[in-house]
Amino acid sequence: MSVTSKKIIIKFQDERIWFDSKESIEIQATNLPDDNCTLTSRPFYWEIIPKTFNKNKGTLEVAISNFNPKVSSPWIGSCPKYRITSINFHNLNWDDFSLFVSSYNNKAKLSMPSSSTKMESARFHEVTLTERIRLMDLKFEKGHVSFDKCFSWASDEQLIKIHNPHIFPQLKLLLPYLIKLLKKKTINVELGIGRENGKTSYINATSKDIDKINQESLQVIKVFQLDDTRKKLRDSNMQNIFNPPPQIIDDIILGNIDSFERELLFSILSKEEVRNKHQLNHLSSLLSDKQKLFLTIDPQFGFVFRIEGEEMIHFIWELVNSHATYIWSFPKDITPTSQLQRIEEEFAVLTQHGRSYYKSYFENSDDLFHNIVNHSTTHNPMVDQFNRWRMRVEGLMI
């Protein structure tokens, strides 16, 4: 279908093209000559004009209107209305493109996109094959699920990726809830297969089942987890911070919105060898049943503990595999809604610019204070590094 000629600005970073802070595709999902060159490691922006969009395939055809557009700070971008799986750039010449290349081989110039590349070849034919895959056989990674597939025309297995920005690795720990959500143990996958000049190749993969995993469905998974938590309370007298004791079951029935995060944290601490297991365990012990626990996927996977001190409210961000603890502290006269909005704004900056930029440019104010407690990597048996970290963190939670 044709699209409006509204200009949008896309961002190139970490071998991906970003439409906004959350939606992106891999460079390999474009017709850029990535096999024959390496893009610069610094982020850069292009202004593009969408031409046509194939809703079924998720393919967007674009023209480039500006290689050096004026970008607001922080860059916001434009969230696509539909899922984009690939981009074809029209008539991109080497002189313009080479400004963003750090290295290339002698094939790079010859493989530059033209108006006919991947678009108008009469010799190209595409078909769709449907494959049924068990959920337990999927690999859950950041932004996609994947599985290996052996095609009859290829000697080696092909890695098949199905992109979805709401997918994250630890979601597989809650596979029973995904099965409950989808009401089946398998998914249907549509494989795009192309044939050109007698050569058959795999193009892309989509799944309407995987598309069902979104913000709304994660809320449904929370409800499933909530029901299981209440059942466990009826069946057991166990009392711990992950399953609140029976006397506060009324609060749970009203909807403890972070039960999903608590169960996920419990699963991680009980099943996985994680770098910051001691830190996460300790912060969990400080979290009362009525205080909230939040989950972060971007910029990195971790948990945010909202803990109330005597004078201030503290949001403590502990990553599963990193070397620092981030603490934001609010005066108690700041409303909970305002606190959460401000934290979301801070995470938007972190996601956009990275932690190094944030540490360099954040300034404390009367309504928000920020501290970082690093995890020491010194392997000295005479020094209790965890207790040193614990004392520093608790010293900040006034």
Summary of the structure (lengths in Angstrom):
residues: 398
radius of gyration: 24.3
end to end distance: 57.9
largest distance: 73.0
contacts: 1054
relative contact order: 0.08
helix: 31%
strand: 32%
